[in-house]
C-alpha cells in the first residue's frame, strides 16, 4: 500500500532549536532516508520555504492567483515522501523513527494514496 508522508513544522521551530542540535538531527535525517530507501519511492522532495509559494484559489469570476501560501493552519509542509509498505502499521513504525520528530513543533501526516 502506498502512503504519502508529509513533514510539517511550525514557523517557531527555527527560533526554538539551537543550531548545533538542528544540524545533528538533520544529519541523522539524511541517514534515515538511506536506511529506509527500500520503501521510499522516487516521488518525494524537500520543499522551498513558504515565502516562495503561489496559490490558486476559487474567485467569483474564476480562479485567482495569489502570492504565498493560502493555509489557515499554523503548520507548514516542509516536504513529502511516498512510501510503499504493507499497511498503516508499517508506515507508522517507519515514521516513528524519523529523527526530526525529536524537534518541537514537527509532525508527520500519513495519508493513503488513492488507487
C-alpha positions, 0 to 999 in steps of 0.5 A, a space after each residue: 500500500 502506498 502512503 504519502 508522508 508529509 513533514 510539517 513544522 511550525 514557523 517557531 521551530 527555527 527560533 526554538 532549536 539551537 543550531 548545533 542540535 538542528 544540524 545533528 538531527 538533520 544529519 541523522 535525517 539524511 541517514 534515515 532516508 538511506 536506511 529506509 530507501 527500500 520503501 521510499 519511492 522516487 516521488 518525494 522532495 524537500 520543499 522551498 520555504 513558504 515565502 516562495 509559494 503561489 496559490 490558486 484559489 476559487 474567485 467569483 469570476 474564476 480562479 485567482 492567483 495569489 502570492 504565498 501560501 493560502 493555509 489557515 493552519 499554523 503548520 507548514 509542509 516542509 516536504 513529502 515522501 511516498 512510501 510503499 509498505 504493507 499497511 498503516 502499521 508499517 508506515 507508522 513504525 517507519 515514521 516513528 523513527 524519523 529523527 526530526 520528530 525529536 524537534 518541537 513543533 514537527 509532525 508527520 501526516 500519513 495519508 493513503 494514496 488513492 488507487 
